[in-house]
């Protein structure tokens, strides 16, 4: 495999395919064992094993049959030899839906390193994409 932006950029698509199969181990197949994953609601997983276990439960219950859709790598770059970043955007579709609501789109920032002969994810930050109007509405709800 080649140490290129194009090769690194294929990671999110493989993750989406695995999620859509309900395959937690496949979803994290490109992660280093000691990777860190900061989830959108604040949970931080500190190992690939921990990520897989949590997501096996998630994909078998509340997110069963969900699909990741409209994934796009907004940018990817090698920031120094053997270190790269990927910014990916994706929506999540629940069973019976044809299009996810705008509030169910996320942006993800990956940090990758070249290990052996491939890119592996060492860090992933998952955050919800929210419009300024949605954020203002949430803030006004919180203020009472």
N, CA, C and O atoms as a GROMACS GRO file, in nm:
protein
  576
    1UNK      N    1   0.085  -0.118   0.000
    1UNK     CA    2   0.000   0.000   0.000
    1UNK      C    3   0.089   0.124   0.000
    1UNK      O    4   0.200   0.122   0.052
    2UNK      N    5   0.038   0.230  -0.058
    2UNK     CA    6   0.114   0.354  -0.074
    2UNK      C    7   0.077   0.456   0.034
    2UNK      O    8  -0.040   0.469   0.071
    3UNK      N    9   0.178   0.527   0.083
    3UNK     CA   10   0.157   0.632   0.183
    3UNK      C   11   0.109   0.759   0.111
    3UNK      O   12   0.187   0.851   0.088
    4UNK      N   13  -0.019   0.761   0.075
    4UNK     CA   14  -0.073   0.874  -0.001
    4UNK      C   15  -0.202   0.924   0.064
    4UNK      O   16  -0.265   0.854   0.143
    5UNK      N   17  -0.239   1.046   0.028
    5UNK     CA   18  -0.366   1.103   0.075
    5UNK      C   19  -0.483   1.019   0.024
    5UNK      O   20  -0.580   0.996   0.097
    6UNK      N   21  -0.473   0.973  -0.100
    6UNK     CA   22  -0.582   0.894  -0.158
    6UNK      C   23  -0.603   0.764  -0.080
    6UNK      O   24  -0.717   0.726  -0.053
    7UNK      N   25  -0.496   0.698  -0.044
    7UNK     CA   26  -0.506   0.573   0.034
    7UNK      C   27  -0.565   0.601   0.171
    7UNK      O   28  -0.654   0.528   0.217
    8UNK      N   29  -0.518   0.704   0.237
    8UNK     CA   30  -0.567   0.742   0.369
    8UNK      C   31  -0.716   0.776   0.363
    8UNK      O   32  -0.791   0.743   0.455
    9UNK      N   33  -0.758   0.842   0.256
    9UNK     CA   34  -0.897   0.889   0.242
    9UNK      C   35  -0.999   0.778   0.228
    9UNK      O   36  -1.119   0.803   0.235
   10UNK      N   37  -0.955   0.655   0.207
   10UNK     CA   38  -1.049   0.543   0.192
   10UNK      C   39  -1.099   0.488   0.326
   10UNK      O   40  -1.192   0.408   0.330
   11UNK      N   41  -1.037   0.531   0.436
   11UNK     CA   42  -1.073   0.478   0.568
   11UNK      C   43  -1.220   0.504   0.602
   11UNK      O   44  -1.290   0.410   0.639
   12UNK      N   45  -1.271   0.627   0.591
   12UNK     CA   46  -1.412   0.649   0.628
   12UNK      C   47  -1.511   0.562   0.548
   12UNK      O   48  -1.608   0.512   0.604
   13UNK      N   49  -1.488   0.545   0.419
   13UNK     CA   50  -1.579   0.463   0.338
   13UNK      C   51  -1.583   0.319   0.387
   13UNK      O   52  -1.689   0.258   0.392
   14UNK      N   53  -1.466   0.263   0.424
   14UNK     CA   54  -1.464   0.127   0.479
   14UNK      C   55  -1.542   0.121   0.610
   14UNK      O   56  -1.613   0.023   0.638
   15UNK      N   57  -1.528   0.226   0.691
   15UNK     CA   58  -1.602   0.231   0.818
   15UNK      C   59  -1.753   0.234   0.792
   15UNK      O   60  -1.829   0.163   0.858
   16UNK      N   61  -1.796   0.315   0.696
   16UNK     CA   62  -1.939   0.325   0.664
   16UNK      C   63  -1.993   0.190   0.617
   16UNK      O   64  -2.102   0.149   0.658
   17UNK      N   65  -1.918   0.123   0.532
   17UNK     CA   66  -1.962  -0.009   0.482
   17UNK      C   67  -1.977  -0.108   0.596
   17UNK      O   68  -2.074  -0.184   0.600
   18UNK      N   69  -1.883  -0.108   0.690
   18UNK     CA   70  -1.890  -0.200   0.804
   18UNK      C   71  -2.009  -0.166   0.893
   18UNK      O   72  -2.081  -0.257   0.936
   19UNK      N   73  -2.032  -0.038   0.922
   19UNK     CA   74  -2.148   0.003   1.003
   19UNK      C   75  -2.276  -0.048   0.938
   19UNK      O   76  -2.364  -0.102   1.006
   20UNK      N   77  -2.287  -0.030   0.808
   20UNK     CA   78  -2.408  -0.067   0.736
   20UNK      C   79  -2.430  -0.218   0.736
   20UNK      O   80  -2.542  -0.264   0.712
   21UNK      N   81  -2.325  -0.296   0.762
   21UNK     CA   82  -2.338  -0.442   0.778
   21UNK      C   83  -2.363  -0.479   0.924
   21UNK      O   84  -2.387  -0.596   0.954
   22UNK      N   85  -2.357  -0.381   1.015
   22UNK     CA   86  -2.371  -0.408   1.158
   22UNK      C   87  -2.246  -0.470   1.216
   22UNK      O   88  -2.254  -0.546   1.313
   23UNK      N   89  -2.130  -0.441   1.160
   23UNK     CA   90  -2.003  -0.504   1.192
   23UNK      C   91  -1.914  -0.410   1.272
   23UNK      O   92  -1.838  -0.332   1.213
   24UNK      N   93  -1.921  -0.415   1.404
   24UNK     CA   94  -1.843  -0.325   1.489
   24UNK      C   95  -1.693  -0.348   1.473
   24UNK      O   96  -1.617  -0.252   1.467
   25UNK      N   97  -1.649  -0.472   1.466
   25UNK     CA   98  -1.506  -0.500   1.449
   25UNK      C   99  -1.457  -0.444   1.316
   25UNK      O  100  -1.347  -0.389   1.309
   26UNK      N  101  -1.535  -0.458   1.212
   26UNK     CA  102  -1.499  -0.402   1.082
   26UNK      C  103  -1.497  -0.251   1.084
   26UNK      O  104  -1.414  -0.188   1.018
   27UNK      N  105  -1.588  -0.192   1.160
   27UNK     CA  106  -1.595  -0.047   1.171
   27UNK      C  107  -1.464   0.010   1.226
   27UNK      O  108  -1.419   0.117   1.185
   28UNK      N  109  -1.403  -0.062   1.320
   28UNK     CA  110  -1.279  -0.016   1.383
   28UNK      C  111  -1.155  -0.090   1.331
   28UNK      O  112  -1.050  -0.084   1.395
   29UNK      N  113  -1.165  -0.158   1.217
   29UNK     CA  114  -1.054  -0.237   1.165
   29UNK      C  115  -0.931  -0.153   1.131
   29UNK      O  116  -0.818  -0.204   1.136
   30UNK      N  117  -0.950  -0.028   1.098
   30UNK     CA  118  -0.837   0.058   1.062
   30UNK      C  119  -0.785   0.139   1.181
   30UNK      O  120  -0.708   0.233   1.161
   31UNK      N  121  -0.824   0.104   1.302
   31UNK     CA  122  -0.781   0.176   1.422
   31UNK      C  123  -0.664   0.104   1.488
   31UNK      O  124  -0.658  -0.018   1.489
   32UNK      N  125  -0.572   0.182   1.544
   32UNK     CA  126  -0.464   0.126   1.626
   32UNK      C  127  -0.525   0.071   1.754
   32UNK      O  128  -0.630   0.118   1.798
   33UNK      N  129  -0.462  -0.027   1.813
   33UNK     CA  130  -0.516  -0.085   1.936
   33UNK      C  131  -0.529   0.019   2.046
   33UNK      O  132  -0.624   0.014   2.124
   34UNK      N  133  -0.436   0.113   2.056
   34UNK     CA  134  -0.438   0.215   2.162
   34UNK      C  135  -0.504   0.345   2.114
   34UNK      O  136  -0.477   0.451   2.171
   35UNK      N  137  -0.588   0.339   2.011
   35UNK     CA  138  -0.653   0.459   1.959
   35UNK      C  139  -0.748   0.520   2.062
   35UNK      O  140  -0.791   0.453   2.157
   36UNK      N  141  -0.778   0.647   2.042
   36UNK     CA  142  -0.873   0.719   2.127
   36UNK      C  143  -0.985   0.770   2.036
   36UNK      O  144  -0.960   0.823   1.928
   37UNK      N  145  -1.108   0.753   2.083
   37UNK     CA  146  -1.227   0.795   2.008
   37UNK      C  147  -1.313   0.879   2.100
   37UNK      O  148  -1.364   0.828   2.200
   38UNK      N  149  -1.330   1.008   2.068
   38UNK     CA  150  -1.418   1.097   2.144
   38UNK      C  151  -1.551   1.105   2.071
   38UNK      O  152  -1.560   1.161   1.961
   39UNK      N  153  -1.653   1.049   2.132
   39UNK     CA  154  -1.785   1.040   2.072
   39UNK      C  155  -1.860   1.172   2.089
   39UNK      O  156  -1.825   1.253   2.174
   40UNK      N  157  -1.964   1.192   2.008
   40UNK     CA  158  -2.033   1.321   2.004
   40UNK      C  159  -2.098   1.362   2.135
   40UNK      O  160  -2.113   1.482   2.160
   41UNK      N  161  -2.137   1.268   2.220
   41UNK     CA  162  -2.201   1.306   2.346
   41UNK      C  163  -2.100   1.314   2.461
   41UNK      O  164  -2.137   1.341   2.575
   42UNK      N  165  -1.971   1.292   2.431
   42UNK     CA  166  -1.866   1.310   2.530
   42UNK      C  167  -1.798   1.184   2.579
   42UNK      O  168  -1.698   1.193   2.651
   43UNK      N  169  -1.848   1.067   2.543
   43UNK     CA  170  -1.782   0.943   2.581
   43UNK      C  171  -1.646   0.936   2.512
   43UNK      O  172  -1.633   0.967   2.394
   44UNK      N  173  -1.546   0.893   2.587
   44UNK     CA  174  -1.412   0.876   2.531
   44UNK      C  175  -1.372   0.730   2.547
   44UNK      O  176  -1.363   0.678   2.658
   45UNK      N  177  -1.349   0.664   2.434
   45UNK     CA  178  -1.301   0.526   2.434
   45UNK      C  179  -1.150   0.531   2.419
   45UNK      O  180  -1.097   0.609   2.339
   46UNK      N  181  -1.079   0.448   2.496
   46UNK     CA  182  -0.934   0.455   2.498
   46UNK      C  183  -0.863   0.331   2.442
   46UNK      O  184  -0.743   0.313   2.462
   47UNK      N  185  -0.938   0.246   2.373
   47UNK     CA  186  -0.875   0.133   2.306
   47UNK      C  187  -0.970   0.080   2.199
   47UNK      O  188  -1.091   0.096   2.208
   48UNK      N  189  -0.913   0.018   2.099
   48UNK     CA  190  -0.992  -0.042   1.992
   48UNK      C  191  -1.085  -0.149   2.049
   48UNK      O  192  -1.200  -0.160   2.007
   49UNK      N  193  -1.035  -0.227   2.144
   49UNK     CA  194  -1.115  -0.332   2.206
   49UNK      C  195  -1.238  -0.272   2.274
   49UNK      O  196  -1.349  -0.325   2.262
   50UNK      N  197  -1.219  -0.163   2.346
   50UNK     CA  198  -1.330  -0.095   2.415
   50UNK      C  199  -1.430  -0.039   2.314
   50UNK      O  200  -1.551  -0.047   2.336
   51UNK      N  201  -1.381   0.017   2.206
   51UNK     CA  202  -1.468   0.072   2.101
   51UNK      C  203  -1.556  -0.038   2.040
   51UNK      O  204  -1.676  -0.021   2.023
   52UNK      N  205  -1.493  -0.150   2.008
   52UNK     CA  206  -1.566  -0.260   1.945
   52UNK      C  207  -1.675  -0.312   2.040
   52UNK      O  208  -1.789  -0.329   1.998
   53UNK      N  209  -1.641  -0.335   2.165
   53UNK     CA  210  -1.738  -0.387   2.261
   53UNK      C  211  -1.858  -0.294   2.274
   53UNK      O  212  -1.972  -0.340   2.272
   54UNK      N  213  -1.834  -0.165   2.288
   54UNK     CA  214  -1.943  -0.068   2.304
   54UNK      C  215  -2.029  -0.063   2.178
   54UNK      O  216  -2.151  -0.052   2.186
   55UNK      N  217  -1.966  -0.069   2.063
   55UNK     CA  218  -2.041  -0.057   1.938
   55UNK      C  219  -2.109  -0.186   1.897
   55UNK      O  220  -2.208  -0.182   1.823
   56UNK      N  221  -2.060  -0.301   1.943
   56UNK     CA  222  -2.135  -0.426   1.921
   56UNK      C  223  -2.271  -0.416   1.990
   56UNK      O  224  -2.373  -0.453   1.933
   57UNK      N  225  -2.270  -0.366   2.112
   57UNK     CA  226  -2.396  -0.348   2.186
   57UNK      C  227  -2.484  -0.244   2.116
   57UNK      O  228  -2.603  -0.267   2.098
   58UNK      N  229  -2.427  -0.132   2.078
   58UNK     CA  230  -2.501  -0.024   2.013
   58UNK      C  231  -2.564  -0.072   1.882
   58UNK      O  232  -2.682  -0.047   1.858
   59UNK      N  233  -2.485  -0.141   1.798
   59UNK     CA  234  -2.536  -0.188   1.669
   59UNK      C  235  -2.635  -0.304   1.683
   59UNK      O  236  -2.710  -0.334   1.590
   60UNK      N  237  -2.635  -0.368   1.799
   60UNK     CA  238  -2.729  -0.476   1.823
   60UNK      C  239  -2.857  -0.430   1.891
   60UNK      O  240  -2.951  -0.508   1.905
   61UNK      N  241  -2.862  -0.304   1.933
   61UNK     CA  242  -2.980  -0.255   2.005
   61UNK      C  243  -3.031  -0.126   1.941
   61UNK      O  244  -3.096  -0.130   1.837
   62UNK      N  245  -3.003  -0.014   2.002
   62UNK     CA  246  -3.061   0.115   1.964
   62UNK      C  247  -3.029   0.157   1.821
   62UNK      O  248  -3.109   0.226   1.758
   63UNK      N  249  -2.913   0.119   1.768
   63UNK     CA  250  -2.876   0.158   1.632
   63UNK      C  251  -2.887   0.041   1.533
   63UNK      O  252  -2.837   0.049   1.421
   64UNK      N  253  -2.951  -0.065   1.574
   64UNK     CA  254  -2.968  -0.182   1.487
   64UNK      C  255  -3.042  -0.142   1.359
   64UNK      O  256  -3.148  -0.079   1.364
   65UNK      N  257  -2.985  -0.178   1.247
   65UNK     CA  258  -3.045  -0.147   1.118
   65UNK      C  259  -3.021  -0.006   1.069
   65UNK      O  260  -3.070   0.032   0.962
   66UNK      N  261  -2.946   0.075   1.145
   66UNK     CA  262  -2.915   0.210   1.100
   66UNK      C  263  -2.810   0.204   0.989
   66UNK      O  264  -2.740   0.104   0.972
   67UNK      N  265  -2.802   0.312   0.913
   67UNK     CA  266  -2.706   0.317   0.802
   67UNK      C  267  -2.637   0.451   0.801
   67UNK      O  268  -2.698   0.554   0.829
   68UNK      N  269  -2.508   0.450   0.768
   68UNK     CA  270  -2.434   0.573   0.747
   68UNK      C  271  -2.446   0.607   0.599
   68UNK      O  272  -2.418   0.524   0.513
   69UNK      N  273  -2.488   0.730   0.571
   69UNK     CA  274  -2.516   0.771   0.434
   69UNK      C  275  -2.455   0.908   0.405
   69UNK      O  276  -2.423   0.984   0.497
   70UNK      N  277  -2.440   0.936   0.277
   70UNK     CA  278  -2.391   1.066   0.229
   70UNK      C  279  -2.256   1.104   0.289
   70UNK      O  280  -2.229   1.221   0.316
   71UNK      N  281  -2.173   1.002   0.308
   71UNK     CA  282  -2.038   1.029   0.359
   71UNK      C  283  -1.953   1.099   0.256
   71UNK      O  284  -1.958   1.067   0.137
   72UNK      N  285  -1.875   1.195   0.302
   72UNK     CA  286  -1.783   1.264   0.212
   72UNK      C  287  -1.660   1.309   0.289
   72UNK      O  288  -1.669   1.363   0.399
   73UNK      N  289  -1.546   1.285   0.230
   73UNK     CA  290  -1.422   1.335   0.286
   73UNK      C  291  -1.408   1.479   0.239
   73UNK      O  292  -1.386   1.505   0.121
   74UNK      N  293  -1.423   1.573   0.333
   74UNK     CA  294  -1.415   1.716   0.299
   74UNK      C  295  -1.271   1.756   0.270
   74UNK      O  296  -1.245   1.836   0.180
   75UNK      N  297  -1.177   1.700   0.346
   75UNK     CA  298  -1.036   1.720   0.315
   75UNK      C  299  -0.955   1.611   0.382
   75UNK      O  300  -0.997   1.551   0.482
   76UNK      N  301  -0.839   1.587   0.327
   76UNK     CA  302  -0.742   1.495   0.385
   76UNK      C  303  -0.605   1.546   0.345
   76UNK      O  304  -0.585   1.593   0.233
   77UNK      N  305  -0.512   1.537   0.439
   77UNK     CA  306  -0.376   1.580   0.404
   77UNK      C  307  -0.275   1.510   0.494
   77UNK      O  308  -0.304   1.474   0.608
   78UNK      N  309  -0.159   1.494   0.439
   78UNK     CA  310  -0.046   1.444   0.516
   78UNK      C  311   0.020   1.568   0.576
   78UNK      O  312   0.066   1.657   0.504
   79UNK      N  313   0.024   1.573   0.710
   79UNK     CA  314   0.075   1.693   0.776
   79UNK      C  315   0.225   1.684   0.806
   79UNK      O  316   0.290   1.786   0.828
   80UNK      N  317   0.277   1.564   0.806
   80UNK     CA  318   0.420   1.541   0.820
   80UNK      C  319   0.441   1.396   0.778
   80UNK      O  320   0.346   1.319   0.780
   81UNK      N  321   0.561   1.357   0.740
   81UNK     CA  322   0.580   1.219   0.694
   81UNK      C  323   0.523   1.118   0.795
   81UNK      O  324   0.562   1.116   0.911
   82UNK      N  325   0.430   1.036   0.748
   82UNK     CA  326   0.372   0.932   0.832
   82UNK      C  327   0.260   0.978   0.923
   82UNK      O  328   0.213   0.899   1.005
   83UNK      N  329   0.215   1.104   0.913
   83UNK     CA  330   0.106   1.156   0.996
   83UNK      C  331   0.007   1.228   0.906
   83UNK      O  332   0.045   1.314   0.826
   84UNK      N  333  -0.120   1.194   0.920
   84UNK     CA  334  -0.221   1.257   0.836
   84UNK      C  335  -0.348   1.289   0.911
   84UNK      O  336  -0.370   1.240   1.022
   85UNK      N  337  -0.431   1.373   0.850
   85UNK     CA  338  -0.563   1.406   0.905
   85UNK      C  339  -0.666   1.390   0.795
   85UNK      O  340  -0.639   1.409   0.677
   86UNK      N  341  -0.786   1.355   0.838
   86UNK     CA  342  -0.901   1.341   0.748
   86UNK      C  343  -1.018   1.412   0.815
   86UNK      O  344  -1.040   1.396   0.935
   87UNK      N  345  -1.092   1.491   0.737
   87UNK     CA  346  -1.217   1.548   0.786
   87UNK      C  347  -1.327   1.485   0.703
   87UNK      O  348  -1.331   1.501   0.581
   88UNK      N  349  -1.416   1.412   0.769
   88UNK     CA  350  -1.524   1.340   0.703
   88UNK      C  351  -1.658   1.390   0.756
   88UNK      O  352  -1.671   1.423   0.874
   89UNK      N  353  -1.757   1.394   0.669
   89UNK     CA  354  -1.894   1.428   0.709
   89UNK      C  355  -1.984   1.313   0.669
   89UNK      O  356  -1.967   1.253   0.563
   90UNK      N  357  -2.082   1.283   0.756
   90UNK     CA  358  -2.169   1.168   0.730
   90UNK      C  359  -2.302   1.186   0.803
   90UNK      O  360  -2.308   1.250   0.908
   91UNK      N  361  -2.407   1.129   0.746
   91UNK     CA  362  -2.539   1.128   0.810
   91UNK      C  363  -2.573   0.989   0.856
   91UNK      O  364  -2.519   0.890   0.805
   92UNK      N  365  -2.664   0.981   0.952
   92UNK     CA  366  -2.708   0.849   0.999
   92UNK      C  367  -2.858   0.836   0.975
   92UNK      O  368  -2.938   0.921   1.014
   93UNK      N  369  -2.892   0.727   0.910
   93UNK     CA  370  -3.028   0.697   0.868
   93UNK      C  371  -3.081   0.586   0.958
   93UNK      O  372  -3.020   0.479   0.967
   94UNK      N  373  -3.194   0.609   1.023
   94UNK     CA  374  -3.255   0.506   1.107
   94UNK      C  375  -3.347   0.420   1.022
   94UNK      O  376  -3.393   0.465   0.917
   95UNK      N  377  -3.377   0.298   1.066
   95UNK     CA  378  -3.464   0.210   0.988
   95UNK      C  379  -3.597   0.280   0.954
   95UNK      O  380  -3.658   0.344   1.039
   96UNK      N  381  -3.638   0.266   0.830
   96UNK     CA  382  -3.763   0.324   0.783
   96UNK      C  383  -3.750   0.466   0.729
   96UNK      O  384  -3.845   0.518   0.671
   97UNK      N  385  -3.634   0.528   0.748
   97UNK     CA  386  -3.614   0.664   0.698
   97UNK      C  387  -3.554   0.660   0.557
   97UNK      O  388  -3.479   0.568   0.522
   98UNK      N  389  -3.588   0.762   0.478
   98UNK     CA  390  -3.528   0.775   0.346
   98UNK      C  391  -3.418   0.878   0.342
   98UNK      O  392  -3.328   0.872   0.258
   99UNK      N  393  -3.424   0.974   0.434
   99UNK     CA  394  -3.323   1.079   0.442
   99UNK      C  395  -3.307   1.118   0.589
   99UNK      O  396  -3.406   1.141   0.658
  100UNK      N  397  -3.183   1.126   0.637
  100UNK     CA  398  -3.164   1.166   0.777
  100UNK      C  399  -3.197   1.314   0.796
  100UNK      O  400  -3.174   1.394   0.705
  101UNK      N  401  -3.250   1.351   0.912
  101UNK     CA  402  -3.271   1.494   0.938
  101UNK      C  403  -3.136   1.565   0.947
  101UNK      O  404  -3.034   1.503   0.976
  102UNK      N  405  -3.137   1.695   0.922
  102UNK     CA  406  -3.012   1.772   0.924
  102UNK      C  407  -2.942   1.762   1.058
  102UNK      O  408  -2.820   1.775   1.064
  103UNK      N  409  -3.017   1.741   1.166
  103UNK     CA  410  -2.956   1.732   1.300
  103UNK      C  411  -2.885   1.598   1.322
  103UNK      O  412  -2.824   1.579   1.427
  104UNK      N  413  -2.892   1.506   1.227
  104UNK     CA  414  -2.826   1.377   1.243
  104UNK      C  415  -2.709   1.361   1.147
  104UNK      O  416  -2.679   1.251   1.102
  105UNK      N  417  -2.643   1.472   1.118
  105UNK     CA  418  -2.519   1.469   1.041
  105UNK      C  419  -2.404   1.501   1.135
  105UNK      O  420  -2.416   1.585   1.224
  106UNK      N  421  -2.294   1.433   1.114
  106UNK     CA  422  -2.175   1.451   1.198
  106UNK      C  423  -2.056   1.489   1.112
  106UNK      O  424  -2.052   1.460   0.993
  107UNK      N  425  -1.960   1.553   1.176
  107UNK     CA  426  -1.830   1.573   1.114
  107UNK      C  427  -1.731   1.500   1.202
  107UNK      O  428  -1.743   1.496   1.324
  108UNK      N  429  -1.634   1.442   1.138
  108UNK     CA  430  -1.537   1.360   1.209
  108UNK      C  431  -1.397   1.405   1.171
  108UNK      O  432  -1.367   1.427   1.054
  109UNK      N  433  -1.312   1.418   1.270
  109UNK     CA  434  -1.172   1.451   1.246
  109UNK      C  435  -1.088   1.331   1.288
  109UNK      O  436  -1.086   1.293   1.405
  110UNK      N  437  -1.018   1.274   1.192
  110UNK     CA  438  -0.931   1.159   1.213
  110UNK      C  439  -0.786   1.205   1.217
  110UNK      O  440  -0.746   1.291   1.139
  111UNK      N  441  -0.708   1.148   1.307
  111UNK     CA  442  -0.563   1.159   1.303
  111UNK      C  443  -0.513   1.019   1.270
  111UNK      O  444  -0.549   0.922   1.336
  112UNK      N  445  -0.431   1.010   1.167
  112UNK     CA  446  -0.381   0.880   1.122
  112UNK      C  447  -0.228   0.878   1.126
  112UNK      O  448  -0.163   0.982   1.116
  113UNK      N  449  -0.174   0.758   1.140
  113UNK     CA  450  -0.029   0.739   1.130
  113UNK      C  451  -0.002   0.620   1.040
  113UNK      O  452  -0.083   0.529   1.027
  114UNK      N  453   0.113   0.624   0.978
  114UNK     CA  454   0.156   0.514   0.891
  114UNK      C  455   0.223   0.411   0.979
  114UNK      O  456   0.326   0.439   1.040
  115UNK      N  457   0.167   0.291   0.986
  115UNK     CA  458   0.225   0.182   1.066
  115UNK      C  459   0.242   0.061   0.975
  115UNK      O  460   0.146   0.015   0.912
  116UNK      N  461   0.362   0.010   0.970
  116UNK     CA  462   0.388  -0.105   0.884
  116UNK      C  463   0.369  -0.063   0.740
  116UNK      O  464   0.450   0.012   0.685
  117UNK      N  465   0.263  -0.111   0.679
  117UNK     CA  466   0.237  -0.078   0.538
  117UNK      C  467   0.100  -0.017   0.517
  117UNK      O  468   0.044  -0.028   0.408
  118UNK      N  469   0.044   0.049   0.621
  118UNK     CA  470  -0.090   0.106   0.605
  118UNK      C  471  -0.113   0.222   0.701
  118UNK      O  472  -0.042   0.239   0.800
  119UNK      N  473  -0.215   0.302   0.668
  119UNK     CA  474  -0.260   0.408   0.756
  119UNK      C  475  -0.349   0.348   0.864
  119UNK      O  476  -0.434   0.265   0.835
  120UNK      N  477  -0.329   0.390   0.989
  120UNK     CA  478  -0.418   0.349   1.098
  120UNK      C  479  -0.464   0.475   1.172
  120UNK      O  480  -0.391   0.574   1.180
  121UNK      N  481  -0.584   0.469   1.223
  121UNK     CA  482  -0.642   0.580   1.297
  121UNK      C  483  -0.592   0.573   1.441
  121UNK      O  484  -0.604   0.469   1.506
  122UNK      N  485  -0.536   0.684   1.490
  122UNK     CA  486  -0.495   0.690   1.630
  122UNK      C  487  -0.593   0.772   1.714
  122UNK      O  488  -0.604   0.752   1.834
  123UNK      N  489  -0.664   0.865   1.648
  123UNK     CA  490  -0.759   0.950   1.719
  123UNK      C  491  -0.874   0.982   1.625
  123UNK      O  492  -0.855   1.010   1.507
  124UNK      N  493  -0.996   0.978   1.680
  124UNK     CA  494  -1.115   1.020   1.606
  124UNK      C  495  -1.201   1.104   1.697
  124UNK      O  496  -1.236   1.063   1.808
  125UNK      N  497  -1.236   1.224   1.650
  125UNK     CA  498  -1.330   1.312   1.719
  125UNK      C  499  -1.456   1.316   1.635
  125UNK      O  500  -1.452   1.356   1.519
  126UNK      N  501  -1.569   1.276   1.693
  126UNK     CA  502  -1.697   1.275   1.625
  126UNK      C  503  -1.782   1.387   1.684
  126UNK      O  504  -1.802   1.390   1.806
  127UNK      N  505  -1.831   1.478   1.602
  127UNK     CA  506  -1.911   1.591   1.650
  127UNK      C  507  -2.034   1.608   1.562
  127UNK      O  508  -2.029   1.584   1.442
  128UNK      N  509  -2.142   1.650   1.622
  128UNK     CA  510  -2.266   1.673   1.547
  128UNK      C  511  -2.256   1.805   1.471
  128UNK      O  512  -2.207   1.904   1.524
  129UNK      N  513  -2.303   1.805   1.348
  129UNK     CA  514  -2.312   1.928   1.269
  129UNK      C  515  -2.443   1.997   1.305
  129UNK      O  516  -2.550   1.939   1.287
  130UNK      N  517  -2.436   2.117   1.354
  130UNK     CA  518  -2.556   2.192   1.391
  130UNK      C  519  -2.549   2.332   1.329
  130UNK      O  520  -2.444   2.395   1.328
  131UNK      N  521  -2.661   2.378   1.279
  131UNK     CA  522  -2.667   2.514   1.225
  131UNK      C  523  -2.663   2.614   1.339
  131UNK      O  524  -2.689   2.579   1.454
  132UNK      N  525  -2.632   2.739   1.308
  132UNK     CA  526  -2.633   2.845   1.410
  132UNK      C  527  -2.773   2.861   1.469
  132UNK      O  528  -2.788   2.890   1.587
  133UNK      N  529  -2.876   2.842   1.385
  133UNK     CA  530  -3.014   2.853   1.433
  133UNK      C  531  -3.046   2.743   1.534
  133UNK      O  532  -3.110   2.768   1.636
  134UNK      N  533  -3.002   2.621   1.505
  134UNK     CA  534  -3.026   2.509   1.596
  134UNK      C  535  -2.951   2.530   1.727
  134UNK      O  536  -3.005   2.504   1.835
  135UNK      N  537  -2.828   2.577   1.719
  135UNK     CA  538  -2.752   2.603   1.842
  135UNK      C  539  -2.819   2.712   1.926
  135UNK      O  540  -2.826   2.700   2.048
  136UNK      N  541  -2.869   2.818   1.861
  136UNK     CA  542  -2.938   2.925   1.934
  136UNK      C  543  -3.064   2.871   2.001
  136UNK      O  544  -3.095   2.908   2.114
  137UNK      N  545  -3.138   2.785   1.931
  137UNK     CA  546  -3.260   2.727   1.989
  137UNK      C  547  -3.226   2.640   2.109
  137UNK      O  548  -3.295   2.645   2.210
  138UNK      N  549  -3.122   2.560   2.099
  138UNK     CA  550  -3.079   2.476   2.212
  138UNK      C  551  -3.037   2.561   2.332
  138UNK      O  552  -3.069   2.528   2.446
  139UNK      N  553  -2.965   2.670   2.304
  139UNK     CA  554  -2.922   2.758   2.412
  139UNK      C  555  -3.041   2.825   2.480
  139UNK      O  556  -3.041   2.843   2.602
  140UNK      N  557  -3.142   2.862   2.402
  140UNK     CA  558  -3.258   2.927   2.463
  140UNK      C  559  -3.339   2.825   2.543
  140UNK      O  560  -3.398   2.861   2.645
  141UNK      N  561  -3.343   2.700   2.500
  141UNK     CA  562  -3.410   2.594   2.579
  141UNK      C  563  -3.336   2.573   2.712
  141UNK      O  564  -3.399   2.559   2.817
  142UNK      N  565  -3.204   2.571   2.705
  142UNK     CA  566  -3.124   2.549   2.826
  142UNK      C  567  -3.139   2.665   2.924
  142UNK      O  568  -3.133   2.646   3.045
  143UNK      N  569  -3.157   2.787   2.870
  143UNK     CA  570  -3.171   2.905   2.957
  143UNK      C  571  -3.308   2.909   3.024
  143UNK      O  572  -3.329   2.982   3.121
  144UNK      N  573  -3.401   2.830   2.969
  144UNK     CA  574  -3.535   2.822   3.031
  144UNK      C  575  -3.624   2.919   2.976
  144UNK      O  576  -3.740   2.926   3.016
   0.00000   0.00000   0.00000
